[in-house]
C-alpha cells in the first residue's frame, strides 16, 4: 500500500511538472525520453543484481547437496 502511494505521488508530481514546465515540446519530449531511459537502466541494474544473488544462492544450495550426497556415499561405503 505504501509503495503504491509513493508511485502514485511520483506520477502525479511528474504530470504536474510537465503541465507547468516552461519548456518547449521538443525539450519536454527529450526530457521524458531521458527519464524513461534512466528508468530502463535502473531496472536493468536491478535485474542483473537479482540474477547474481539468485545464482549465488543456487550455487550454495548445489554445493550443500553435493556435500550431503558425498557424506551419504561415505556412510554407505563404511557400513
Sine and cosine of phi, psi and omega as CSV:
sin_phi,cos_phi,sin_psi,cos_psi,sin_omega,cos_omega
0.00,0.00,-0.71,0.70,-0.02,-1.00
-0.90,0.44,-0.66,0.75,0.01,-1.00
-0.90,0.44,-0.64,0.77,0.02,-1.00
-0.89,0.45,-0.65,0.76,0.04,-1.00
-0.91,0.41,-0.63,0.77,0.03,-1.00
-0.89,0.46,-0.73,0.68,0.00,-1.00
-0.89,0.45,-0.67,0.74,0.03,-1.00
-0.88,0.47,-0.68,0.73,0.02,-1.00
-0.89,0.45,-0.66,0.75,0.04,-1.00
-0.90,0.44,-0.66,0.75,0.02,-1.00
-0.90,0.44,-0.70,0.72,0.02,-1.00
-0.90,0.43,-0.68,0.74,0.03,-1.00
-0.89,0.46,-0.66,0.75,0.02,-1.00
-0.91,0.42,-0.68,0.73,0.01,-1.00
-0.89,0.46,-0.69,0.73,0.00,-1.00
-0.91,0.42,-0.62,0.78,0.00,-1.00
-0.92,0.40,-0.55,0.83,0.05,-1.00
-0.93,0.36,-0.64,0.76,-0.02,-1.00
-0.94,0.35,-0.54,0.84,-0.09,-1.00
-0.99,-0.17,-0.01,1.00,-0.08,-1.00
-0.96,0.28,0.69,-0.72,0.02,-1.00
-1.00,0.02,0.73,0.69,-0.02,-1.00
-0.92,-0.38,0.33,-0.95,0.06,-1.00
-0.97,0.25,0.20,-0.98,0.02,-1.00
-0.88,0.47,-0.67,0.75,-0.01,-1.00
-0.90,0.44,-0.67,0.74,0.02,-1.00
-0.91,0.42,-0.65,0.76,0.01,-1.00
-0.90,0.43,-0.69,0.73,0.03,-1.00
-0.89,0.45,-0.65,0.76,0.03,-1.00
-0.90,0.44,-0.66,0.75,0.03,-1.00
-0.89,0.46,-0.71,0.71,0.02,-1.00
-0.88,0.47,-0.70,0.72,0.00,-1.00
-0.88,0.48,-0.68,0.73,0.01,-1.00
-0.90,0.44,-0.66,0.75,0.02,-1.00
-0.90,0.43,-0.64,0.77,0.03,-1.00
-0.90,0.43,-0.68,0.73,0.03,-1.00
-0.90,0.43,-0.63,0.78,0.07,-1.00
-0.88,0.48,-0.66,0.75,0.02,-1.00
-0.90,0.44,-0.66,0.75,0.03,-1.00
-0.90,0.44,-0.68,0.73,0.03,-1.00
-0.88,0.48,-0.70,0.72,0.02,-1.00
-0.89,0.46,-0.68,0.73,0.02,-1.00
-0.89,0.45,-0.67,0.74,0.02,-1.00
-0.89,0.46,-0.65,0.76,0.04,-1.00
-0.89,0.46,-0.67,0.75,0.01,-1.00
-0.90,0.44,-0.66,0.75,0.01,-1.00
-0.90,0.43,-0.70,0.71,0.02,-1.00
-0.88,0.48,-0.68,0.73,0.00,-1.00
-0.89,0.45,-0.72,0.69,0.01,-1.00
-0.90,0.44,-0.64,0.77,0.03,-1.00
-0.88,0.48,-0.67,0.74,0.04,-1.00
-0.90,0.45,-0.67,0.74,0.01,-1.00
-0.89,0.46,-0.70,0.71,0.00,-1.00
-0.89,0.45,-0.67,0.74,0.01,-1.00
-0.88,0.47,-0.69,0.72,0.01,-1.00
-0.88,0.47,-0.68,0.73,0.01,-1.00
-0.91,0.43,-0.67,0.74,0.03,-1.00
-0.89,0.45,-0.67,0.75,0.02,-1.00
-0.89,0.46,-0.67,0.74,0.02,-1.00
-0.89,0.45,-0.69,0.72,0.01,-1.00
-0.89,0.45,-0.67,0.75,0.01,-1.00
-0.90,0.44,-0.64,0.77,0.02,-1.00
-0.91,0.42,-0.67,0.74,0.03,-1.00
-0.89,0.46,-0.68,0.74,0.03,-1.00
-0.89,0.46,-0.69,0.73,0.02,-1.00
-0.87,0.50,-0.70,0.72,0.01,-1.00
-0.89,0.46,-0.66,0.75,0.01,-1.00
-0.91,0.41,-0.68,0.73,0.01,-1.00
-0.89,0.46,-0.70,0.71,0.02,-1.00
-0.89,0.46,-0.68,0.73,0.02,-1.00
-0.89,0.46,-0.64,0.77,0.04,-1.00
-0.90,0.44,-0.68,0.73,0.03,-1.00
-0.89,0.46,-0.66,0.75,0.02,-1.00
-0.90,0.43,-0.66,0.75,0.01,-1.00
-0.90,0.43,-0.67,0.75,0.02,-1.00
-0.92,0.38,-0.63,0.78,0.01,-1.00
-0.91,0.42,-0.57,0.82,0.01,-1.00
-0.97,0.24,-0.44,0.90,-0.06,-1.00
-0.99,0.15,0.00,0.00,0.00,0.00
